[in-house]
Amino acid sequence: MARASAAVDVFHAIADANRRRLLDAIARGELSVGELAKTAELSYSAVSQHLAILHESGLVQRRKKGKHRLYRLDPEPLRELHTWTSSYEQFWRDRLGRLKRVLGKKR
């Protein structure tokens, strides 16, 4: 996957530790803003702002249930991100292999 504009949004969304904490909580099940505020120990307003970014990036979906909005994880953008980053695994394996060979020759 080329790092398209959608991927950039995902990178931005997961760059913040509070948003990653919210994603971890949502990954365990659908939660309301109030439940997330308690779990993440953030204000309702801060959680709402973080959720807006997560929603815009496609990482969470929301639905209304009465007067509450419930949020759930949409893992597809993370799968795309994983696919892109995993392409570098072989690169790092090769580099580490070369380093081991160089260090082994110096002994």
Secondary structure, DSSP 8 states (H G I E B T S, - for coil): ----HHHHHHHHHHHSHHHHHHHHHHHTS-EEHHHHHHHHT--HHHHHHHHHHHHHTTSEEEEEETTEEEEEE--HHHHHHHHHHHTTHHHHHHHHHHHHHHHHHT-
